[in-house]
């Protein structure tokens, strides 16, 4: 009489077998967990970084672009080499701003350093403050809003006055609950009076200064810059009512005049838009994703081979047990199901552990580089499916071998 077992009974038998070989099952699950952790961890961190980058570029808007002397594209994997053109002088940038008659907002920017230390009294910030000069259009062009205080006045920019607008994190670090307006901070040996605090948007290292920045009038920055020939950046935010390509074309023409280029000479400056940077970032992230998948696949391939080996050993050790089950009526199908379920359970236990570790590690990495916390639900579902498939593929041959054992020979096995 054939013996039939339900799914719950098969799972119970599989768990008993796993419990009887805890060390071996744990080591096999650990290999699976490492592979799934690599897959989920890498993809979680990438998704977190990508989400944060998309938020930032979305805030800036697709209708913003910059004119600069060198490319601002991402250059992972090519040594960071890029073509550098002659510096853009303040006179050229100012001439462009005054003569560019289109429905746009134009700002002139000069980055002084990304590693400034800001002091107030005896309190210092970390040496990672973005310190730059700009004009009255900096906030609008960079998608920032004042929490309180005010923007630069025309007079302050014209007279290169020592005033500053700071990010929310600097305010919290140096002033805590104190009102910083009209108080003074030092950046190096230079003293500045605070006139405005920008609303917090969170840190965004790698994609911008986040809340760790100080902005002073660009004319003041020009006086402070230690570089003999600083290059200024012109940022243009176009009106959504006007085609961006039309604005770019006109901007190139006007800036060529500002640079004094005749018709026969090529452009010695570059246009860089948020959209192009975002596309480049997307291609780089895609490459990172493929790399992460390759690492995970190699790890899981090794894990599947290990699992198959463990299951073959299990079949050999349990030959007499298989013979007894067949003698009391267990069919080859029942034996095959029991071994397949055991292999799948080992994979799923490792997979669940790997998913938990992967989400934790991936988000730690993402947050550490100022990405956002995320749970890649699609990849979690894929991970569970992958674990099930690995269990089925790795367990099929051992299960088939067990189901084909001759009961008489199996009972004689010592």
FIZA-26915 format. One record per atom (N, C-alpha, C): x, y, z negated. Coordinates in steps of 0.1 Angstrom, whole numbers, plus 5000, padded with zeros to 4 digits. Layout:
FIZA-26915
XYZ
...
//
This chain:
FIZA-26915
500849885000
500050005000
500950125000
500650215010
501450335011
501150435000
502150504995
502050604984
501950744991
500950814987
500850954992
501051054981
501851154983
502151254973
501751394978
501251474969
500851604972
502051694972
501851824977
502951914978
503451944964
502551964954
502951994941
503751884935
503351764938
504151644932
505551644939
505651664952
506951674958
507851784953
507251894950
507952004944
508451964930
507551904922
507951854909
509151754909
509051664919
510151564920
511451634924
511351734933
512551804938
513151884926
512351944918
512852024907
513551934897
512951814895
513551714886
514951674891
515051654904
516351614910
517351734908
516851854911
517751974910
518251984895
517251964886
517651974871
518651874867
518551754873
519551654870
520951674876
521051764885
522351804891
522451954891
522452014879
522352154877
523552224883
524752174880
526052234884
526152244899
525852124906
525952114920
524952204927
523752194922
522652284928
522952424926
523452464914
523752604911
524852654920
525852574923
526952624932
526452644946
525652544950
525052564964
524152684965
523352704954
522452824954
523352954954
524452944947
525353064946
525853104960
526253004968
526753034981
525653094990
524453044989
523253104996
523053244991
523153264977
522853394971
523853504976
525153454978
526153554983
525853594997
525453505005
525053535019
523853625020
522853595012
521653685012
521953825006
522753814996
523153944989
523954034999
524753975007
525554055017
524554115027
523554025032
522554075042
521754185036
521054155024
520154255019
520954375014
522054355007
522854465002
523254565012
523854515023
524354605034
523154675040
522154605043
520954665050
520254765041
520154735028
519554825019
520254955018
521554945017
522455075016
522255155029
522355085040
522155155053
520855215054
519755145050
518455205051
518355325042
518955325030
518855435021
519555555026
520755535032
521555645038
520755705050
520255615058
519555655070
518255735066
517555695056
516355765052
516755905047
517755915039
518256045034
518656135046
519356085055
519856165066
518656215075
517656125077
516556165084
515756275077
515656265064
514956375056
515656505058
517056505057
517856625058
517656685072
517856605082
517656655096
516256705099
515256635092
513956675094
513656815088
514356835076
514156975070
514757085078
515957055084
516657155092
515857175105
515157075110
514457095122
515257065135
514457015145
515156985158
515457105166
515057215162
515257335171
516357425165
517357355158
518557425153
519757375160
520657465164
521957415170
523057515166
524257475167
525457555164
526357575175
527057685175
528157715185
529457715176
530357635180
531657625172
532757595182
533957595175
535157585184
535557435185
534957345178
535257205179
534057125177
534056995182
532956905181
532556875167
531356865164
530856835151
530256695150
530556615161
530056475161
530756385151
530056285148
530656185139
531656105147
532856065141
533856005149
534455885142
533455795136
533955675130
534555585140
535755525136
536355425145
537255475156
537355605158
538255655169
539355745164
539655735151
540755805145
540355955142
539055985144
538656125141
539156225151
539656185163
540156275173
539056345180
539156475182
538156545189
538856675195
538256725206
538856835213
538556965205
539657045203
539557165195
539857285204
538957375204
539057495212
539657615204
539957725211
540457845203
539457885193
539857945181
538957985171
537958085176
536758085170
535758185173
535958295162
536258415167
536458525158
535158585153
535258655142
534158725137
533558825147
534458895153
533958995163
533158925174
533658815179
532858745189
531558695184
531558635172
530258585167
529258705164
529858815159
528958935157
528458995170
529258995180
528859045193
527758965198
527858835197
526858745202
525558765194
525558775181
524358795173
523658925177
524359025179
523759155182
523159155196
523759085206
523259085219
522358975224
522158875215
521358765219
519858795216
519158835227
517758885225
516758775229
516658685220
515558575222
514858555209
513758495208
513058465196
513758365187
514858395182
515658305174
516158375161
516558295152
517258345140
518758305140
519658395140
521058365141
521858395128
522658305124
523558335113
524958305117
525858375110
527358365112
527858295099
528558185101
528958105089
530558085090
531058085078
532558045077
532657955064
533057835067
533257745056
534657765050
534757795037
536057825031
536657695025
535857615019
536357485013
535157405009
535357275008
534357185003
534757124989
535857174984
536357124971
536657234961
535757334961
535957444952
535657414938
536257484928
535857474914
535257604910
534057594904
533357714900
533357724884
533657844879
533857864865
532857974860
532357944848
531658054841
532058044826
532758134821
533258124807
534258014806
534057924797
534857804795
534357674803
533257694810
532657574817
533157574831
533557454836
533957444850
533057334857
532857354870
532157254877
533157144882
532657034888
533556934894
534157004907
535356944911
535957004923
535356954936
534156974937
533456924950
532357024954
532657154952
531657254955
531857304969
530857314977
530957364991
530857524989
531957584994
532057734993
532157795007
531257875010
531157925024
530658075024
530858135035
530358275037
529258265048
528258345046
527158355057
526458495055
525358495062
524658625062
523158605057
522358705060
520958705054
520158585060
520558525071
519758415077
520258275073
521158265064
521758135060
520658045055
519858095046
518858015039
517857965049
517358045058
516358005068
516857905077
518057925082
518657835092
519057705087
519257695074
519657565067
518457505059
517257555061
516157485055
516157495040
516657605035
516657635020
515757745016
515257735004
514357834998
514857874984
514758004981
515158054968
514158014957
514657964946
513857934935
513458064928
514458144926
514258284921
515558364925
515458494923
516458584927
516158644941
517158684948
516958744961
518058704971
517858734984
518758704994
519758824995
520758805004
521758915006
521059035013
521459155009
520959275015
521959315027
521359395036
522259435047
523459515042
523259595032
524359675026
525459585020
525059475013
526059385007
526859315018
526259285029
526959215040
527959315047
527459435049
528259545056
529459585048
529259585034
530359635026
531159515019
530859395023
531559275018
531559275003
530459284997
530359294982
530459154976
530959144964
531159014957
529958964950
528958924958
527758864953
527658724958
526858644952
526758494956
525458444953
525058344962
523858264960
524358124957
523758064947
524257934942
523257824943
523657694944
522757584944
522357554930
521257474929
520657444916
521557364907
522357274912
523257194904
524357274897
524757384903
525757474897
525057544886
523857584888
523157654878
522957564865
522557444868
522357354856
523657324849
524757304857
526057274851
526657394842
526557514848
527257624842
526357704832
525057704835
524157794827
523057724819
522857594822
521857514815
520557584815
520057634804
518757704803
518857854803
520057894805
520358044805
519958104819
519558224820
519258284832
520558334839
520858284851
522158314857
522158444865
520958504868
520858614876
521658734870
522558794879
523358914875
524558874866
524758744863
525858694856
526958664866
528258644861
529358634870
529958494869
530458444880
531158324881
532458344888
533458254886
534758264893
534858144902
535358174914
535758074923
537258104926
538058024920
539458054921
539758184912
540358284918
540558404911
539558514914
538558474922
537658574927
536358564919
535858684915
534658694907
533458744916
532358674913
531158704921
529958714911
529058804915
527758824907
526658744914
525958664906
524858584911
523658664914
523058654926
521858724929
520758624932
521058504935
519958404938
520258264935
519258184932
519358044930
518457974940
519057874946
518257794957
517557674951
516357654956
515557534951
516357404953
516157314944
516857184944
516257104955
517257034962
516856934972
517556804970
518356794960
519056674957
520356674964
521256594959
522656584965
522556514979
523456554988
523456495001
524856485007
525756434999
527156425003
527256345016
528056385025
528156325038
527256385048
526256455044
525256515053
525056665050
525856725041
525656865037
526056875023
525957005018
526357025004
525356994994
524156964998
523056944988
522857064979
522957044966
522757154956
524157204951
525257154956
526557184951
527157294961
526657414961
527257504970
527157654965
528057734970
528057874967
528157944980
527358044983
527458114996
527558264992
528558324999
528858464997
528658535010
528658675011
528558745024
529658695033
529358675045
530458625055
531558725056
531258855055
532258955055
533258945044
532758915032
533558895020
534458765022
533858655028
534558535030
535658555040
535458645050
536558675059
537758735052
537458815042
538658875035
539358775026
538658675021
539158575012
539858455019
539458435031
539958315038
541458315039
542158205035
543658195035
544158155049
543258105057
543658075071
543958195079
545058195086
545358315094
544358345105
543858235111
542958255123
541758165120
540858215111
539658125108
538758125120
537958015121
536958005132
535558005126
534758095131
533358105126
532458025134
531357985127
530357905134
529057995135
528457985147
527158055149
526057955149
525057975140
523957885139
522657955144
521957885153
520757945159
519557855157
518557915151
517257845149
516257905158
515857825168
514957875178
513457865173
512657945180
511157935178
510657815184
509657745178
509057625184
508257655196
507957785198
507157825210
508057835222
509357835221
510257845232
511057715234
511157675246
511957545249
513357565244
513857465237
515157475231
516257475242
516057405253
517057395263
517157535270
516057605271
516157745276
516957835267
516757815254
517557895244
519057855245
519357725246
520757685247
521457745259
520657735271
521257795283
521557935282
520658015276
520858155274
521958185264
522058095254
523058115244
524458095250
524657995258
525957975265
526358095273
525358145280
525658265289
526158385281
525358415270
525758525262
527058505254
527258385250
528458355242
529758365251
529558315264
530658325273
531058475275
530058565275
530358705276
531058755264
530658705252
531258745239
532658695239
532958585245
534358525245
535158585256
534558665265
535358725276
535758625287
534858525289
535158425299
534658465313
535458455323
534958485337
534358365343
533758375354
532958265361
533858145363
535158155366
535958045370
536457965358
536258015346
536757935334
535657855328
536057735323
535157655316
534857705302
533757655296
533457695282
534557645273
534957735264
535957695254
535357705240
534157645239
533357635227
532357515229
531757475219
530857365220
529457395213
528457335218
527157345212
526857205205
526457215193
526157095185
524757105179
523857015182
522457025177
522256915166
521256945158
520956845148
520456715154
519856725166
519356605172
520456525177
521456585183
522656505188
523456445177
523556515166
524256455154
523456345149
522156355148
521256255143
521356125152
521456145165
521556035175
522855965173
523956045171
525255985169
525255905156
524655965146
524555895133
523855765134
522755765142
521955645144
522755535151
523555575161
524355475168
525355415159
525955505150
526955455140
526355355130
525155395126
524455315116
524055175122
523655185135
523355055142
524554965143
525755025145
526954945145
527254885132
527054965121
527154915107
526154795104
524954815109
523954705107
524354575114
524854585126
525354465133
526454395126
527354485121
528554435113
528054355101
527054425094
526554355082
525854225085
525054225096
524454095100
525453995103
526554025110
527553925113
528153865101
528453955091
529053905078
528153815071
526853845071
525853765064
525653635071
525653635085
525453515092
526553415090
527753465090
528953385088
528853315074
528553405064
528453355050
527353245049
526153275055
525053175055
525353045063
526153065073
526552945081
527352845072
528352905064
529152835055
528252775044
527252845040
526352805029
525552685034
525052695047
524252585052
525052455053
526252465057
527152345058
527352285044
527552375034
527752325021
526552255016
525352315019
524052255015
523852115021
524152105034
524051975040
524951875034
526151915031
527051825024
526551775011
526051875003
525451834990
524251744991
523451765001
522251675003
522651535007
523751525015
524251395020
524751315008
525451384999
525951324987
524851284978
523751364977
522651334969
521951204975
521851194988
521251074994
522050954990
523350964991
524250844987
524050814972
524050904963
523850884949
522550824946
521550864953
520150824950
519650714959
520550634965
520150524974
519250424967
519650384955
518850284948
517450344944
517450474940
516150534937
515250534949
515850564961
515050564973
514550424976
515350324973
514850184975
513750154966
513750194954
512650174945
511350234949
511450364954
510350434959
509650364971
510550324980
510050254992
509350114988
509950054978
509449924973
508049934967
507750054961
506450064955
505450144965
505850154978
504950204988
505250344994
506350404990
506650534996
507050525010
506350605019
506650595033
507850675037
508450655049
509650735053
509250885053
507950915057
507551055057
507551115043
507151045033
507151095019
508651125015
509551025018
510951045014
511551165021
511251175034
511751285041
511251425036
509951435032
509451555027
510051595014
510351485005
510951514992
512351574993
513151525002
514451575004
514451715011
513551735020
513451865027
512951975017
512051945009
511552034999
512652064989
513451964985
514551994976
515552094982
515852064995
516852155002
516252305003
514952315006
514352445007
514352514993
514052444983
513952504970
515352554965
516352474968
517752524965
518052654972
517652654985
517952774993
517152894987
515852874984
515052984979
515453034966
515952944957
516452994944
517653084946
518553044955
519753124959
519353254966
518353244974
517853354982
517253464973
516453424963
515753514954
516853584946
517853514941
518953574933
519653674942
519953634955
520653714964
519853844968
518553834969
517753944972
517754054961
517654004948
517654094937
519054164936
520154084937
521454144936
521654234948
521154194960
521354284972
520654414971
519454414966
518754544964
519454634954
519854564943
520554644933
521854704938
522754624944
524054664949
523854764960
522954734969
522654824981
522254964977
521354964967
520855104963
521955174955
522755104947
523855164940
524755234950
525055164961
525955214971
525355334978
524055324981
523255434988
523255554980
522855534967
522755654958
524155714955
525155634955
526555684952
527055774963
526555754975
526855844987
525755934990
524855944980
523756044981
522656004990
522455874993
521355825000
520155814991
519055764995
517855754987
517555604984
516855584972
516555454968
515455394978
515655274982
514755214992
514755064990
513655004993
513454854993
513054815007
513954745014
513754705028
512854585029
511554615028
510554505027
510654405039
510854455051
510954375063
512154275062
513254335057
514454245056
514254145044
513554175034
513254085023
512453965029
511453995037
510653895043
511453805052
512353875060
513253795069
514153705061
514653765049
515553685041
514953555036
513653565031
512953455027
512753345038
512453395050
512253305061
513653245065
514753325064
516053265067
516353155057
516153175044
516353075034
515552945037
514352965041
513452845044
514052775056
514452845066
514952785078
516252715075
517152775068
518452715064
518152585056
517252585047
516852465039
516352355048
515552385058
514952285067
516052225076
516852315082
517952275091
518952195084
519452245072
520452175065
519952045058
518752045055
518151925048
517651815057
517451855070
516751755079
517551635081
518851645084
519651525087
519751435074
520051495062
520051405050
518751345047
517651425050
516351365047
515951255057
516351275069
516151175079
516951045076
518151065071
518950945068
518350875056
517850955046
517250885034
515950815038
515150875047
513850805051
514050675059
515250665065
515550545073
516250435066
516550455053
517250345045
516350225044
517050105046
516349985044
516049955029
514849935025
514549925010
515349815004
515449695011
516149585005
517649615003
518249675013
519649715012
519849825001
518849915001
518950024991
518849974977
518049874974
517849814961
519149744957
519949694966
521149624963
522349714961
522149844964
523249944964
523649974949
524949964947
525449994933
526150124933
//
